[in-house]
Amino acid sequence: MRGVFRAFAISVLSDARILVADDDPLLLDAVADALSGLGARVTRAATGAELIDELAAAGPFDLVVTDVAMPWMSGLTAMRAARTAGLGTAVIVMTARQDEQIPAQVRALGQNAVLLRKPFGLDELEKIASKLIARLKPASAAATDL
């Protein structure tokens, strides 16, 4: 069954534009490399400031994967700013923090936002990323058919 899902993930994530933001270089590389291995075009950011810069300069993205705790600006703050600016990009928010407010803050980003608790397996990340992008692809295809 894992092979069937992996084929699905590769087909859905192939050529998807994904922005990954985390101040931990090892986790940033692991997440970015896993998504790149599925065919996604990945841009990296190491701080909240870089996340905002990349959204503005290199967007739009199909998906943002961001850590909560980062220097200068948290991933949640950056994504709230993006929502305020009208960007409805799907987002996976990663955190190891046990702050009870985080789930509500992620829900406030809308239905295209998912909380992913650290530590997590890369297969879990692939599954969530694939589902979020698959939800958005039919809408994009329908819009281009009009």
C-alpha positions, 0 to 999 in steps of 0.5 A, spaced: 500 500 500 505 504 501 508 504 494 501 506 491 500 512 496 508 514 494 505 513 486 500 518 488 504 523 492 509 523 486 503 525 481 500 530 485 507 533 488 510 533 481 512 540 479 508 543 485 511 549 488 513 549 495 516 553 500 519 550 506 521 554 512 525 552 518 531 555 522 533 548 524 538 547 518 537 539 518 530 539 519 529 544 513 534 540 509 530 533 510 523 536 509 525 540 503 529 534 500 523 529 501 519 533 497 524 535 492 524 527 491 517 527 490 518 532 484 516 538 487 520 545 486 522 547 493 524 554 495 527 554 502 527 559 508 531 559 514 527 565 518 520 568 518 523 574 515 526 570 509 519 566 509 515 573 508 521 575 503 520 568 499 512 569 499 513 576 496 518 575 491 517 568 488 510 566 490 505 564 489 506 557 492 502 551 492 504 549 499 508 552 505 511 548 510 513 552 516 515 551 523 512 555 528 518 558 532 523 561 528 527 568 529 524 574 527 517 572 526 514 565 527 511 561 521 504 563 524 505 570 524 508 570 517 502 566 515 497 570 518 500 576 514 500 572 508 492 571 509 491 578 511 494 580 504 489 575 501 494 569 500 490 563 501 496 558 500 495 551 503 500 551 509 503 545 514 505 548 520 510 544 524 511 544 531 514 541 537 511 546 542 505 544 547 502 550 547 495 549 547 493 555 543 497 553 537 492 548 534 486 554 534 491 559 531 492 554 525 485 553 525 484 560 524 488 560 518 483 556 514 481 549 512 487 549 508 492 549 514 494 543 518 498 542 524 504 537 524 507 535 531 514 534 531 517 529 531 513 526 525 515 521 519 517 524 512 511 519 510 506 523 514 509 529 511 508 527 504 501 524 505 498 531 508 502 535 503 499 530 497 492 531 500 492 539 501 495 540 494 490 534 491 484 539 494 487 545 490 489 542 483 482 540 481 480 547 483 485 550 479 484 546 473 477 548 473 479 555 473 483 554 467 477 551 463 473 557 463 
